[in-house]
Amino acid sequence: MQKENLISLRIASRSDLEELSELFDLYRKFYGFPSNLTGAKKFLEDRLLHKDSVLIVAEGGGSLLGFAQLYPIFSSLSMKRDYILNDLYIRETERRKGTAKKILKEAANHIIEHGGKGMGLETHPDNRHARHLYERFGFKLNEEYLHYYWAVPKEK
């Protein structure tokens, strides 16, 4: 039996908080942020408590292999719920085994089941592996709209 068949996918619960916080901390470190396990735990605990995100986890061999975090938003024009795939992380030892694709499928199923419109994401142009995964999955580069962002000015 192949190892990938032993992966289960589910919505995270509070009982996942410790291990999920460790994964989330690794995810943030991957993007160059300093380790902050206490902050990661508090952040995820708030998401789970307030149910303002959907955390999907992949589990195998008794541990969490990866996760995705979807943030619900709304599309006024379509009058439907939309989602932002804000976070997707797979343990380094589990990469390139199909786990990320399985998590994306689970996210898509969740969106369909909840009557959503779809999901958007952003990634760094140099993130070739992720871009390839997203494009193979069916994500299309949006060339129709410009994406702007306003940041709170830094205090002097």
DRENPA-3360 file (N, C-alpha, C; in nm, 2 decimals, always signed):
BEGIN
1 = MQKENLIS = +0.08/-0.12/+0.00/+0.00/+0.00/+0.00/+0.09/+0.12/+0.00 ~ +0.06/+0.22/-0.08/+0.14/+0.34/-0.09/+0.11/+0.43/+0.03 ~ +0.21/+0.51/+0.07/+0.20/+0.59/+0.18/+0.09/+0.70/+0.16 ~ +0.07/+0.75/+0.04/-0.02/+0.86/+0.01/-0.16/+0.82/+0.04 ~ -0.19/+0.69/+0.03/-0.33/+0.64/+0.06/-0.36/+0.64/+0.21 ~ -0.26/+0.66/+0.29/-0.28/+0.66/+0.44/-0.30/+0.81/+0.49 ~ -0.31/+0.90/+0.40/-0.33/+1.04/+0.44/-0.48/+1.07/+0.46 ~ -0.51/+1.12/+0.57/-0.65/+1.17/+0.59/-0.66/+1.32/+0.59;
9 = LRIASRSD = -0.77/+1.37/+0.54/-0.79/+1.52/+0.54/-0.91/+1.55/+0.62 ~ -0.90/+1.66/+0.70/-1.01/+1.70/+0.78/-1.00/+1.85/+0.82 ~ -1.11/+1.90/+0.87/-1.10/+2.03/+0.93/-1.04/+2.02/+1.07 ~ -0.94/+2.12/+1.09/-0.87/+2.11/+1.22/-0.97/+2.15/+1.34 ~ -0.93/+2.09/+1.45/-1.01/+2.12/+1.58/-0.91/+2.17/+1.68 ~ -0.96/+2.21/+1.79/-0.87/+2.27/+1.90/-0.78/+2.16/+1.95 ~ -0.81/+2.03/+1.94/-0.72/+1.93/+1.98/-0.59/+1.93/+1.89 ~ -0.59/+1.99/+1.78/-0.48/+2.00/+1.69/-0.39/+2.11/+1.72;
17 = LEELSELF = -0.43/+2.20/+1.81/-0.36/+2.33/+1.83/-0.21/+2.32/+1.85 ~ -0.16/+2.23/+1.93/-0.02/+2.22/+1.96/+0.06/+2.19/+1.84 ~ +0.03/+2.08/+1.77/+0.10/+2.04/+1.65/+0.08/+2.14/+1.54 ~ -0.04/+2.19/+1.52/-0.07/+2.28/+1.42/+0.01/+2.41/+1.44 ~ +0.03/+2.45/+1.56/+0.11/+2.57/+1.59/+0.25/+2.55/+1.55 ~ +0.30/+2.43/+1.57/+0.44/+2.40/+1.53/+0.46/+2.41/+1.38 ~ +0.36/+2.36/+1.31/+0.36/+2.36/+1.16/+0.35/+2.51/+1.11 ~ +0.26/+2.58/+1.17/+0.24/+2.72/+1.14/+0.37/+2.80/+1.16;
25 = DLYRKFYG = +0.44/+2.77/+1.27/+0.56/+2.84/+1.30/+0.67/+2.81/+1.19 ~ +0.67/+2.68/+1.15/+0.76/+2.64/+1.04/+0.73/+2.71/+0.91 ~ +0.60/+2.73/+0.88/+0.55/+2.80/+0.76/+0.60/+2.94/+0.76 ~ +0.58/+3.01/+0.88/+0.63/+3.15/+0.89/+0.78/+3.16/+0.87 ~ +0.85/+3.06/+0.93/+1.00/+3.07/+0.92/+1.04/+3.04/+0.77 ~ +0.96/+2.96/+0.70/+0.99/+2.94/+0.55/+0.99/+3.07/+0.48 ~ +0.90/+3.16/+0.52/+0.89/+3.29/+0.46/+0.98/+3.40/+0.52 ~ +1.07/+3.36/+0.60/+1.17/+3.45/+0.66/+1.13/+3.52/+0.79;
33 = FPSNLTGA = +1.02/+3.48/+0.85/+0.98/+3.54/+0.97/+1.05/+3.47/+1.09 ~ +1.08/+3.54/+1.20/+1.14/+3.47/+1.31/+1.04/+3.38/+1.38 ~ +1.09/+3.28/+1.44/+1.01/+3.18/+1.51/+0.94/+3.25/+1.62 ~ +0.81/+3.22/+1.64/+0.72/+3.28/+1.74/+0.61/+3.17/+1.77 ~ +0.65/+3.07/+1.84/+0.56/+2.96/+1.86/+0.44/+3.01/+1.95 ~ +0.46/+3.09/+2.05/+0.36/+3.14/+2.13/+0.26/+3.23/+2.05 ~ +0.31/+3.31/+1.97/+0.23/+3.39/+1.88/+0.15/+3.31/+1.78 ~ +0.21/+3.21/+1.73/+0.15/+3.12/+1.63/+0.03/+3.05/+1.70;
41 = KKFLEDRL = +0.05/+3.00/+1.82/-0.05/+2.93/+1.89/-0.17/+3.02/+1.92 ~ -0.14/+3.14/+1.96/-0.25/+3.24/+2.00/-0.32/+3.28/+1.87 ~ -0.25/+3.30/+1.76/-0.32/+3.33/+1.63/-0.41/+3.22/+1.59 ~ -0.36/+3.10/+1.59/-0.45/+2.99/+1.54/-0.56/+2.96/+1.64 ~ -0.54/+2.97/+1.77/-0.64/+2.95/+1.87/-0.75/+3.05/+1.84 ~ -0.72/+3.18/+1.81/-0.82/+3.28/+1.78/-0.90/+3.24/+1.66 ~ -0.83/+3.19/+1.55/-0.90/+3.15/+1.43/-1.00/+3.04/+1.46 ~ -0.96/+2.94/+1.54/-1.04/+2.83/+1.57/-1.16/+2.87/+1.66;
49 = LHKDSVLI = -1.13/+2.96/+1.76/-1.23/+3.00/+1.85/-1.34/+3.08/+1.78 ~ -1.30/+3.18/+1.70/-1.39/+3.27/+1.63/-1.45/+3.21/+1.50 ~ -1.39/+3.10/+1.46/-1.44/+3.03/+1.33/-1.43/+3.13/+1.21 ~ -1.33/+3.21/+1.21/-1.32/+3.31/+1.10/-1.22/+3.26/+0.99 ~ -1.18/+3.14/+1.00/-1.10/+3.07/+0.89/-1.14/+2.92/+0.89 ~ -1.10/+2.86/+0.78/-1.12/+2.72/+0.77/-0.98/+2.66/+0.76 ~ -0.94/+2.58/+0.86/-0.81/+2.52/+0.86/-0.83/+2.37/+0.83 ~ -0.77/+2.33/+0.72/-0.77/+2.20/+0.67/-0.63/+2.13/+0.70;
57 = VAEGGGSL = -0.63/+2.02/+0.76/-0.51/+1.95/+0.79/-0.50/+1.81/+0.72 ~ -0.38/+1.78/+0.68/-0.35/+1.64/+0.63/-0.28/+1.57/+0.74 ~ -0.32/+1.45/+0.77/-0.27/+1.37/+0.87/-0.23/+1.23/+0.82 ~ -0.11/+1.19/+0.87/-0.06/+1.06/+0.83/+0.04/+1.01/+0.92 ~ +0.04/+0.88/+0.95/+0.14/+0.83/+1.04/+0.14/+0.88/+1.18 ~ +0.02/+0.93/+1.22/+0.00/+0.98/+1.36/+0.04/+1.12/+1.38 ~ +0.07/+1.19/+1.27/+0.11/+1.34/+1.28/+0.05/+1.42/+1.17 ~ +0.05/+1.55/+1.19/+0.01/+1.64/+1.09/+0.12/+1.66/+0.98;
65 = LGFAQLYP = +0.08/+1.64/+0.86/+0.18/+1.65/+0.75/+0.18/+1.79/+0.68 ~ +0.06/+1.86/+0.69/+0.05/+1.99/+0.63/-0.08/+2.05/+0.66 ~ -0.10/+2.17/+0.61/-0.23/+2.24/+0.64/-0.25/+2.35/+0.53 ~ -0.38/+2.39/+0.52/-0.42/+2.50/+0.44/-0.51/+2.59/+0.53 ~ -0.51/+2.72/+0.51/-0.60/+2.80/+0.58/-0.67/+2.89/+0.47 ~ -0.81/+2.88/+0.48/-0.89/+2.95/+0.39/-0.96/+3.06/+0.47 ~ -0.96/+3.18/+0.42/-1.04/+3.29/+0.48/-1.16/+3.32/+0.39 ~ -1.28/+3.32/+0.45/-1.40/+3.35/+0.37/-1.41/+3.50/+0.36;
73 = IFSSLSMK = -1.45/+3.54/+0.24/-1.48/+3.68/+0.21/-1.61/+3.68/+0.13 ~ -1.66/+3.79/+0.08/-1.78/+3.79/+0.00/-1.76/+3.86/-0.13 ~ -1.83/+3.81/-0.23/-1.83/+3.88/-0.36/-1.96/+3.94/-0.38 ~ -1.96/+4.08/-0.38/-2.09/+4.15/-0.39/-2.15/+4.13/-0.52 ~ -2.07/+4.13/-0.63/-2.13/+4.11/-0.76/-2.20/+3.98/-0.79 ~ -2.13/+3.87/-0.74/-2.19/+3.74/-0.76/-2.29/+3.70/-0.64 ~ -2.28/+3.78/-0.53/-2.36/+3.76/-0.41/-2.34/+3.62/-0.36 ~ -2.21/+3.58/-0.36/-2.17/+3.45/-0.30/-2.05/+3.47/-0.21;
81 = RDYILNDL = -2.03/+3.37/-0.13/-1.91/+3.36/-0.05/-1.79/+3.33/-0.14 ~ -1.68/+3.39/-0.12/-1.55/+3.36/-0.19/-1.45/+3.33/-0.08 ~ -1.34/+3.28/-0.12/-1.24/+3.24/-0.03/-1.10/+3.28/-0.07 ~ -1.01/+3.31/+0.02/-0.87/+3.33/+0.00/-0.79/+3.22/+0.05 ~ -0.72/+3.15/-0.03/-0.63/+3.05/+0.02/-0.50/+3.12/+0.06 ~ -0.50/+3.15/+0.19/-0.40/+3.24/+0.24/-0.27/+3.16/+0.28 ~ -0.28/+3.04/+0.32/-0.17/+2.96/+0.37/-0.18/+2.82/+0.32 ~ -0.07/+2.77/+0.27/-0.06/+2.63/+0.24/+0.08/+2.58/+0.27;
89 = YIRETERR = +0.10/+2.48/+0.36/+0.23/+2.44/+0.40/+0.23/+2.29/+0.42 ~ +0.34/+2.23/+0.37/+0.36/+2.09/+0.38/+0.50/+2.07/+0.45 ~ +0.50/+1.98/+0.54/+0.63/+1.95/+0.61/+0.74/+1.92/+0.50 ~ +0.86/+1.96/+0.52/+0.96/+1.95/+0.42/+0.98/+1.80/+0.38 ~ +0.97/+1.71/+0.47/+0.99/+1.57/+0.44/+0.87/+1.51/+0.37 ~ +0.76/+1.58/+0.36/+0.64/+1.52/+0.29/+0.62/+1.59/+0.16 ~ +0.70/+1.68/+0.12/+0.68/+1.75/-0.01/+0.70/+1.66/-0.13 ~ +0.63/+1.70/-0.24/+0.64/+1.63/-0.37/+0.59/+1.49/-0.36;
97 = KGTAKKIL = +0.49/+1.46/-0.27/+0.43/+1.33/-0.25/+0.28/+1.34/-0.28 ~ +0.23/+1.46/-0.33/+0.09/+1.47/-0.36/+0.00/+1.52/-0.24 ~ +0.06/+1.55/-0.13/-0.02/+1.60/-0.01/-0.08/+1.74/-0.04 ~ +0.00/+1.83/-0.10/-0.06/+1.96/-0.13/-0.18/+1.96/-0.22 ~ -0.17/+1.87/-0.32/-0.28/+1.86/-0.42/-0.40/+1.80/-0.35 ~ -0.38/+1.71/-0.25/-0.49/+1.65/-0.18/-0.56/+1.76/-0.09 ~ -0.48/+1.84/-0.03/-0.53/+1.95/+0.05/-0.61/+2.05/-0.04 ~ -0.56/+2.08/-0.16/-0.63/+2.17/-0.25/-0.76/+2.11/-0.29;
105 = KEAANHII = -0.77/+1.98/-0.31/-0.89/+1.92/-0.35/-0.99/+1.92/-0.23 ~ -0.94/+1.91/-0.11/-1.03/+1.91/+0.01/-1.08/+2.06/+0.02 ~ -1.00/+2.16/+0.00/-1.04/+2.30/+0.00/-1.15/+2.32/-0.10 ~ -1.13/+2.27/-0.22/-1.22/+2.29/-0.33/-1.36/+2.23/-0.29 ~ -1.35/+2.11/-0.24/-1.47/+2.04/-0.20/-1.55/+2.12/-0.09 ~ -1.47/+2.17/+0.01/-1.54/+2.25/+0.11/-1.61/+2.37/+0.05 ~ -1.54/+2.44/-0.04/-1.60/+2.56/-0.11/-1.73/+2.52/-0.18 ~ -1.72/+2.41/-0.26/-1.84/+2.36/-0.33/-1.95/+2.33/-0.24;
113 = EHGGKGMG = -1.92/+2.25/-0.13/-2.03/+2.21/-0.04/-2.09/+2.33/+0.03 ~ -2.02/+2.44/+0.05/-2.07/+2.56/+0.11/-2.12/+2.66/+0.02 ~ -2.14/+2.63/-0.11/-2.20/+2.72/-0.21/-2.11/+2.84/-0.24 ~ -1.98/+2.82/-0.23/-1.89/+2.93/-0.26/-1.87/+2.95/-0.41 ~ -1.81/+3.06/-0.44/-1.78/+3.10/-0.57/-1.65/+3.04/-0.62 ~ -1.55/+3.04/-0.54/-1.41/+2.99/-0.57/-1.31/+3.04/-0.47 ~ -1.18/+3.03/-0.51/-1.08/+3.07/-0.41/-0.97/+3.14/-0.49 ~ -0.91/+3.24/-0.43/-0.80/+3.31/-0.49/-0.68/+3.30/-0.40;
121 = LETHPDNR = -0.57/+3.33/-0.45/-0.44/+3.32/-0.38/-0.34/+3.41/-0.44 ~ -0.24/+3.44/-0.36/-0.12/+3.51/-0.42/+0.00/+3.43/-0.38 ~ +0.10/+3.43/-0.46/+0.23/+3.37/-0.43/+0.34/+3.45/-0.50 ~ +0.46/+3.43/-0.45/+0.57/+3.50/-0.50/+0.60/+3.45/-0.64 ~ +0.64/+3.54/-0.74/+0.67/+3.50/-0.88/+0.78/+3.39/-0.88 ~ +0.87/+3.40/-0.79/+0.98/+3.30/-0.79/+0.95/+3.16/-0.73 ~ +0.83/+3.15/-0.67/+0.79/+3.02/-0.61/+0.74/+2.93/-0.72 ~ +0.83/+2.88/-0.80/+0.80/+2.80/-0.92/+0.72/+2.67/-0.89;
129 = HARHLYER = +0.76/+2.60/-0.78/+0.70/+2.48/-0.75/+0.55/+2.50/-0.72 ~ +0.53/+2.60/-0.63/+0.39/+2.63/-0.60/+0.31/+2.68/-0.72 ~ +0.37/+2.76/-0.80/+0.29/+2.81/-0.92/+0.26/+2.70/-1.01 ~ +0.35/+2.61/-1.03/+0.32/+2.49/-1.11/+0.21/+2.41/-1.05 ~ +0.21/+2.38/-0.92/+0.10/+2.31/-0.86/-0.03/+2.38/-0.88 ~ -0.04/+2.51/-0.85/-0.16/+2.59/-0.86/-0.22/+2.59/-1.01 ~ -0.13/+2.60/-1.10/-0.17/+2.61/-1.24/-0.22/+2.47/-1.29 ~ -0.15/+2.36/-1.24/-0.20/+2.23/-1.28/-0.34/+2.20/-1.21;
137 = FGFKLNEE = -0.36/+2.26/-1.09/-0.48/+2.24/-1.02/-0.60/+2.31/-1.09 ~ -0.57/+2.41/-1.17/-0.67/+2.49/-1.24/-0.68/+2.64/-1.20 ~ -0.59/+2.68/-1.12/-0.59/+2.83/-1.09/-0.54/+2.90/-1.22 ~ -0.60/+3.01/-1.24/-0.56/+3.10/-1.36/-0.50/+3.23/-1.31 ~ -0.40/+3.27/-1.37/-0.34/+3.40/-1.34/-0.44/+3.51/-1.38 ~ -0.48/+3.59/-1.29/-0.58/+3.70/-1.32/-0.51/+3.81/-1.39 ~ -0.54/+3.83/-1.52/-0.48/+3.94/-1.60/-0.59/+4.05/-1.63 ~ -0.71/+4.02/-1.57/-0.82/+4.11/-1.60/-0.83/+4.23/-1.50;
145 = YLHYYWAV = -0.79/+4.21/-1.38/-0.80/+4.31/-1.27/-0.66/+4.33/-1.22 ~ -0.64/+4.46/-1.17/-0.52/+4.49/-1.10/-0.54/+4.47/-0.96 ~ -0.44/+4.43/-0.89/-0.45/+4.40/-0.74/-0.37/+4.51/-0.67 ~ -0.45/+4.59/-0.59/-0.39/+4.70/-0.52/-0.39/+4.66/-0.37 ~ -0.30/+4.72/-0.29/-0.30/+4.70/-0.15/-0.26/+4.83/-0.08 ~ -0.33/+4.86/+0.03/-0.31/+4.97/+0.12/-0.25/+4.92/+0.25 ~ -0.14/+4.97/+0.29/-0.08/+4.93/+0.42/-0.09/+5.05/+0.52 ~ -0.11/+5.02/+0.64/-0.11/+5.12/+0.75/+0.03/+5.18/+0.75;
153 = PKEK = +0.04/+5.31/+0.75/+0.17/+5.38/+0.76/+0.24/+5.34/+0.89 ~ +0.37/+5.33/+0.88/+0.45/+5.30/+0.99/+0.47/+5.42/+1.08 ~ +0.46/+5.40/+1.21/+0.48/+5.51/+1.30/+0.63/+5.56/+1.29 ~ +0.64/+5.69/+1.31/+0.78/+5.75/+1.30/+0.84/+5.76/+1.44;
% end
